[in-house]
Amino acid sequence: MTGANISSINPGSQVVQQVMIECMQPFLLPLALNLNWIGTKGQKFEYELTLPVCITHFVEKVAMPGPDFMARWQKLTGEVSE
């Protein structure tokens, strides 16, 4: 997942969270995203959302130079590392 950590959201507002998925092997069960938070009055909420993921390419080995790999990794993690 990418994006800033958000500690609070105002009532009636929305936040968009982009999810990037790279599938490393075939899967049978749908992927799930678990959301949980504590409301303003201390109540706990937890929701499991099924992600609409459709595999469009088969898994295959890819030759990739180091700099290209790091650029792709940074896109997935949202971090800059050396």
N, C-alpha and C positions, 0 to 999 in steps of 0.2 A: 504494500500500500504506500501511496505517496501522499504528501501533504503535511501541513503543520499540525501539531498536537493542539487541540482546542479544549480548553478547560470549561467553557460555558457557552451556551447558545441561548439567545434571547427568545422569549415566547413568541411564536408565530413566525420565526425566521427559519431559514434552511441553510444547510451546509452540504456541499457536494464533496464526496470522497471518491477519488478515482482509484480503481482497483485494476492492477495489471497482473495477469496470470500467465505463467509459462509452464506448460504441462511437460513433465519429464518422462511420463509413462502413461499408457492408457488407464482410464478409470471407469468403473461401472456405476458407482453411486454419484448423485449430483453433489457438487461442491456447496458448502454452507459457510456463511459468514455469521459469526455470533456477535451480537451487539448487546452490551450491557452498560447501564449507567444508574446513577442515583439521582432521583428527582429533588426538587427544591424542598420538599417536606420530608426527605429522608427515605422515601419509598424506593425500592429497588426494582428495576425493569431489566428484563432479559428477553431478547428476541433472536431466533435463528432464521436467517433468510437464505433461501436456496438461490444460488447464483446461476443465471442463465448462461452457462459456458458451453460452447459448441466447439469441438476440436475440428479444425479445418486443414490441418497438416499432420502427416504421420511423423512419428519420432524417428530421427535419423542423426547419425553422427555428422558434425559440422566442423570443418577446419576453420580456425579463427585466430588471426594475429592477436598478440597480447593487448595492444592499445584498443582494438575493436572490442575485445572481451570486456575490458574495464569500462568502456563507454556503455556497453549494454548492461553490465552489472549495476552501474551507477543509476541507470534509468529504472531498474527493478527495485533497488533499495532506497533510492532518493538520497544517497549519501555520497560524499566525495571522500575516497580513501586512497592511500598510496600503497 
